[in-house]
Amino acid sequence: MAELTPAPDGKRVFIQTFGCQMNELDSGKMLRLLESDGYAAAADPSDADVILINTCSVREKPEQKVRSLLGRYKKLKHANEDLVIGVTGCYAQQAKGELLRRFDDLDLVMGPDAIPRLPALLMDVRAGRRELATEQLDRQDYPFTNDLVFRGDRRVSAFVTIQKGCDNLCSFCIVPFTRGREVSRSADDVIDEVRRLAAEGVREVTFLGQNVNSYGLKKSNEIPFHELLARAAGVEGIARVRFTTSNPWDLDEGLVALYANEPRLSSYFHLPVQAGADSMLVRMRRRHTRERYLELVEELRAARPDLALSTDIIVGFPGETEEEHQATLSLLSAVRYDFIYSFKYSPRPFTGAVRKYDDDVPVDVKKRRLREVQDLQRTITDEALASWVGKDVEVLVEGPSKRDSSWLAGRIGQNWMVNFKGSERLCGELVTVRVTEALTNSLAGEVVTRASVARSALPILG
């Protein structure tokens, strides 16, 4: 690579994000770090001085998209030799130096633990070096970053990292190998960030971690997860607290009780089950059983009758029989999730399933089973959405609707998006909306009253 001169003021970065909400938060942190170093966000990769692809490796398809993107961005690099191209995130952590060897125009490969070093790494790249930064940091005294990252340009909601990594080693999952071992952030740091966000006008925070239910269990003198949620809900200005994602094994009675006693805890729970047959759960190294999972669902709904549930489903895991597939379908019918995330199994490097099992379910069978899962869930989701018609719901207004920019949109506690007509002055407020229509994956309605006037309207941030 030709030696580059230091980038001038006004340099621009384009960040393309794949994967989960944790990746979305990481992209926000990278942008904040680079803004402090003189960068601005570019709307299009062709306008950027730096292109970063923040990647996912949970499934194979996002990896294929990344490889395709690198081929497209190669043309931009040939037109502008000063352009810096980097791959970050979980796929970068997984592939490491292989990416640099395979793609000559790639300048930087950086794992999640190296995010705080990003400005320095880009300086090294501009000095003429290709950088590989995929070392995973020791779990002792792990340095969580404290940059505030808002969702959207109205600063209504924000993600807050409370934990990173996972120790469960489910046989299908690559996360322990790309995000590392489980580390909990201190409660004082978490609550301090929530207070800072509330001071900026944020009304809703979502706690993020690979397994939030186990927060604090492996760190001495740390409070349990439900107490952390309760402390966040008590911060002045915070109207709602959410979290994701969870493992049923670590769901305890303290969290169930909080659903009964803390109204600011959102009425939504993403509780991954993965499959409906105990034999499948054993092969997946999931430590819950179907019976225990259904008991947890019953306990949660007893504590919060209006609770909305979602889950993850994998079809076509090695050895999956038709009987096991039918058990998953019957679980969907029994629980009646509001919505699900469903995927065909794809082998992931380093995982127990790759080492122990053959990927023996034919592709056409995987496709058929996924279609059956999604068709059944579509019916259940449509019924769940239709049940809201005619009801008055409390909506936290986030901003203009993606369906129609002349409308507003916001979420109810159960995580459904509601679209309605109204003034942008309502952004950040809680309003009561009467639902008039169930759409494909959202609701539409009419404003009845403002539930609160918590702050003045904030300007759109450029």
N, C-alpha and C positions, 0 to 999 in steps of 0.2 A: 504494500500500500504506500502511495506517495505521502511524504510528510505534509501535514496540514498546518496552516497557520492558526493561531487562536481565533475562535469564532468571535465576531464583533457583537456589540450590543444589538439587540433586536433579533437574536437567533431564535429559531422556532423548532419545536419538537412535536411530532405526531406519534401518539401512543394508541395502538390497536390492541384491544383486550379480548381474550377468550376465557371462558370458564366461569368460575363461581364468584360469589360476592366478595370473597377474600381477594381474588385477583382484581376485582373492580376497585377495592380499597387500596391494594398495592399500586395500581396505576395512578390513583389519586395521590398517594404518597410520593411517587416518583415525580409527578408533575409539580407538586409543591416544592420538592427539593430543587428541581431545575428552575422553577420560577425564582427561587432565592438566588440562583446562579445566573440570572439574566435572561432566561428563556421565556417564551410565550407559547401557548398551545397553537398548533397549526390545524386548520380545518381540513386540510387535504395533504396526503403524503407528498405530492408533487411540490408543495410549498415549504417543505420542512428541511432543516439542516440536520436533524437527527430523527430517525424513525426507530421506534421501539415496539416490538411485538411481544406483548405480555401473554404468556402461553399457559395452556392447560394440558395435562397428560392423563387425566382420569380415563379418557377414552381415546381411541385411535383417530377418530375423525378430526378433532381439532388439530392434531399433529399434521395430518395431511393438508389442512388448510394453511398451516404455517409454512410448510415446504412449498406450497403453491405460491404463497405471498412472496417468499424470498425470491422465487423466480421472476415475479413481476417487478419487485423493487430493484432487482439487478439492472433493469433497463434505466431506472432513475439514477442509479449509481454511475452507469456509463455516461449519462448525460451531465452528471455533476460529481466529479471525483472527490469533492470535499464532503459529500453526503456521508453521514455515519449511520450504519444500520446495526441494530442490536436485537438479540432475542433474550427475553427475560422470563422469569416464572418457572413453573413446574417442568415443562418440557425441556427448558434450558438446563435445569438441574438434573434431569434424567439423562439427556444426551451428552452433556458436557462437551468435551473437545471434539467429538464426532461432528458436531455442527460446524465448527471452524474448519475442520478438514474437508467437509463436503461442500461448503459454500465459500468460495474464494472471496466474495464481496461482502461477507459478514465480518464486522469489526469487533463485536462484543457479544459474549454469552455470559449471562449473569443469573444466578439463582436467587430465590426470595431473601435469603439471609444477607445478601450483599447490597440490598437496596440503599442503606445509608451511605454506601461508598460510591453511588452512581455518579455524582459530579466529578469526583476524583478519577474514576475510571474513564469518563469521557475525555478528561484532560490528557490521560495517558494515550487514549486512542488518537487524539489530535497531535500527539507528539510522535505518532508513527507506529504505535504498537497495537497488535490485536490482543484483546483482553479476554481471559477466561477467569470468571469469579464464581465458582460453584462450591466453595468451602462451606460446610455447615457449622455454625457456631455451637460452642458448648452450651448445654442447657442451663448450666449454672450462671446466674447473672446475665441472662440473655438480654441484649439491649433493644427493647421495644422502642420504636420511634414515637414521638409525641406530636407530630404534625396533625393539625385539624383538617379533616377531609369531609367535605359536604357532598350530599347527593343532589345533583341538579344545581341550577343557578339561583334558586331562591332561598337556599340555606334553611329549608324546613326540616330536613332529616339528615342523619349522618350515620356512618358506620363507625364502630369502636372496636378495635382488636382487644380481646381479653385473654387470648391464648393462641398458641401456634403449635402445629405438629400433632401427632397422634401415636399412642402406644398400643393400639388394639390389634394391628396386624391382621385385619380381615383378609381372607385369602385372595380376594379379587382386587384389592385396593393398593394403589401405588403411593398414596399420600404419605405414609411414614418414611418413604424413601426419597420423596421430593421436598417435603416440608419438614422432615426431621422428627425428632422425639418431642413429646408433649411438654410444653412449658407454659405456665400460667403467669400472667402479668400481675403485678401487685394491685390489690384492691384500691389502695390510696391513689395510685396513678390513674386507674380506670375512672374513679369517681371525679378526680381532678379534671380529667379530659371531658367528662360529661358536664361538669360545671362550666368549663370554658366554652363548650359548644352551646349550652343554654344561654350564656351571656352574649353569644353571637346571634341569638334568635332561634336556634334549633329547638323544635318541639318534640321530635321523636328520635330516639337512638336505637340502633340495632347492634347488639353484641355479637361479635364474630369469633369463631374458633372452629377447629376441626371436630371437637367433641366437648362442647361447652358444659355439658352436664357433669363432667369430671373436673371442672375448674376448682383449683385449690386442693384437691384431694392428695396431690403428691408434693405439696409445698407446705412446709411446717409453718404454723401460726397464721395460715391464710383462712379467710372466711369461706364458707361453702357458696355454691353458685346462687342458690335462692336468696341468700343474704345480700350478695352483690346486686342482684336484680332489685331487691327491696330498697337498697341504698340509692340506686340510680333513679328509681321511681319517686323517691323523696326529694330529688333535686328540684329547686324552684324553677318553674318554666317548662319542665319536661312533662308532656301530656301522655306520651306512650313510650313503653320500652318493649323491644322485640329482641329475638335472638335466633341464631342458627349456627351450626347444625348440631344435632343431638344423637346420642346412642342410647337405645332403650335400656341397656344394661345399667347405666349410671343414673337413671331417672329415679329420684328418691322422693319420700313423702314430704320433704320440705318444699320442693318445687310444686308438687300437687297442691299443698296447702296454700301456697302463695296465689295460685289461680283462684282459690276461693276467697282470698282476703285482700288482694291488691288490684283495684280496678284499672290502674294505669299499666298493668301488665297486659299486653295485647292478647286478644282472644284468638290466637293463632299459634299452632305448634307444628313444626316440621319434624316428623319422627320416622326416620328411615327404617323400613322393615326388610327390604331387598327381595324377599321371597316368602311364600305362604306355607311351605312344607318344612317340617322340622328336619327332615333328611337333607334338604337343601341348605338350611341354616347351619347345620353341622359342617357341611363341606365348605361353606363360605366363612367358617370360623366366627359366626355371629353367636354371642353368648346368651341371647334370649331365645325362648321357645315361642311358638305360635300362641300357646295358651297364655304365657306370661305377657306377651305383647297385647293380647286382647284384654287382659286384666288391667293393664296400664291405661289403655284407651278408655275403659269403663270408669276407672278412678278419675282420670282427667275430666271426662264429661260430667261426672257427678260433681266435681268441684267447680266446673265452668260449663254450664249446659249449652251455651252458645258457641263453644270452642270450635274453630275450623281446624281441620287436620289435613296435612299433606304428607307425602312419603316418596321414597325412591324405590323403584322396581327394576330388577335386572332379569331379563329373559334369556334363555339359552345358555345359562351357566353350565360348565362341563358336567355331563351325566344327567342333565335335566330330563326327566321322563314326562310323558304326557300326563300322568297322574299328578306329578309335582307341579306342572303348569296349571292344571285344574285347581290345585290347592291355592295357588296365587290368585286365580280368578275368584275363587270363593271367599278369600280374604278381602278382596276389594268390595265384594258384595256385602260382607259382614260389617266392615268398618265404615264404608261409604265416605271415603275421603272427599274433600272438596276438590282437590286436584292432585296430580301425581307428576313426578318426573320419571320417565321410563326409558330404558335403553336396552339394546342388544349387547350381550356380553362380548367384550373384545379382550384378548390376552394382554396383560400389562407386564413389562419387564420387572424382574426382581420379586414378583409376588409369589405367594405360596401356591396359588392355582396354576401358575405357569410351570412351577417346579414339579407339581404333584399330579396334574390332570392333563389329559388331552382335550383340546378344543373340539369336541366330538359331536356337537349339535349342528346339523347342516344349516347353511345360511338361509335356505328357503324356509326351514322350520323356524329359525329365529325370527324371520320377517313375519311369518304367519302368526306366531305367538305374540309378538309385539303388537301387531294389528289387533288381535283379539283383546289384549290388555287395554289398548288405547280406545277401542270401540266401546268396551264396557264402561271405562272410566268417563268417556265423553257423555254417555247417557246419565251417569251419576252426577257429573259436574253440571250438566244442563239442568237437572232437577234441583241441584243445590242453588244455582243462580236464580231459577224461577221462583224459589221459595222466598226470595227477598222482595219480589214485586208487591207493592202496596205498603211496605213497611217504612218507618222512619229510621234512618241510620245516622250515626255521627261520623262525619267525614273530616279528616285532616287534609286541608287543601294544599296541594303540592305545586300547582302551576297550570299552564295551559294544557289542554287535552291533546294527546297524540292523534286522536281520531279527528279532531276539529279544533284548530288553534283559537277559534272564537269562543270555545267552551273552556271550562275549568275541569280539573280532575284531581282526585285525592283518594286516599284509602280509608276503608273502615277498619275496625280492629281486627276483623277476620281476614284482612289482607286483600279483599276484593277492591279493584279500582272502580270508582264511581265517576261518571262524566255528567256535567250539568252546566247550565248557563249561569254566568255570574261575573262580577267585577274582579279584576286581578288584585284589588285591594284586600280580597279575602284570603290571599295566599298566606299560609302559616296559621290560619285560624281554624278552629273547630266549628263546623256548621252542621245543622240538621238538614238532611236531604230525604225527601220521599221518593223511593224507588218506583219508577214508572215502567221500566223495560229491562229485561234480561238480554244481554248481548252475548256474543260467542264466549268471551273470557272476561267480561266486565259487566257493569251495570250502568244504567242511565236514570236520571231523576231530576227533581226540581227542588230548589232551596226552600225550606220551610222557615227556619230561624237560624241565627248565629248561635252556636253553643257557647262561644266565648270570644272576647276580643282581647287577645293576649298581647298584641304588639302592633305597632304601625307597620304599614307595608314596607318591605325592603326593596331596594332597587335591584333590577336585573344585573347580575355580574357579568362583565364581558370577558 
